Amino acid sequence: MLHVLTGAACNNNCIFCMEQDRAARAAHVGAQSPRDIQAMLAAHGDREEVLFTSGEPTLNPDLLEHVARARQEGYRIIGLITNGRLLAYKGVARRLVERGINRVTLSIHGHTARLHDSLTRTPGSYDQSRAALTNLLRLRRGRALEVRTATVITRRNLKHLGAILGSLARGAPDHHVLNMVMPVGRAARHFERLVPSYTEVAQALVLLAASRPNWITRTRVVDLPVCLGRSLPAHLWGEPEVYSQYEAVGSSGLQGLCADADTGRGPATVPGQARAYYQTGRAHKDGHLRLHDGPCRACAARPVCPGVYRRYVEARGHHELSPISAQELAELAPHLRSGDRAKKGKVRILKP
């Protein structure tokens, strides 16, 4: 999958946002010209999927042009992750779908305006996001459009997961994605009051699976260590996205973590209109943001599990984690088949 960073700004102000430095994001993403985006789309070899992301992509005045270009380049899935506020306007939603968007992931973090808006710190955002969901579900009729919702699990909404999924299930989106909050950026700064423990989340999901199984049939949880989900239904496991993206040479998206990340050396560098871009991705960034130490060293789930964020380990250690065997992993998550993850989006099950 190719991530294209197109949102230089955002009209929400989420307390858990991983992009704490909004000025840096605006400077980096805002400096990309339409020709730069075209170069990225043309250079990426895998045309399976492209996702327009970063900040709020719908605020980019050139988004329709980028979507049309992605379709011309032959990308099979053209996705958008959005807070949906502009998609509350039917014409905006319709034009994006007509240009080529065929998968939308809509962020909704509560079942009430009070809860959702307290997390986005933007009054009125819940009503607009729900209106966007209604518009997208109507546009889905007769079209090859996949509609997903995404909820970031925090201490504030953890006890309301059942109510959130119940409220979303009524509209029948194709999938609900539950994301563990990423303890980077703002979430790292507000760690204690925002980040629930892995154990708390796993317990809540076990109870939900037992009490409301019909609500989780289309639900996937991402970023929960596999060893914490031994009691969860296998279908609840979702794999973290394996993606590539282009960062400007000299303005690393790994600022302070990897000094030589953005030198632009290598065949993956793409010349843009005014500057060059180097190719990076999840595996590279996770290598600096996450750990696979302690109990993880002896765990067969390492190729499946993205690891634990450094900030989480610093705050809470490894005591919640316990290694699992290859046999147990195969039984826990049979849908995670063997293969070359980097090339096929699948994972290898390794014997410790």
Summary of the structure (lengths in Angstrom):
residues: 352
radius of gyration: 19.7
end to end distance: 29.0
largest distance: 56.0
contacts: 1159
relative contact order: 0.11
helix: 41%
strand: 16%
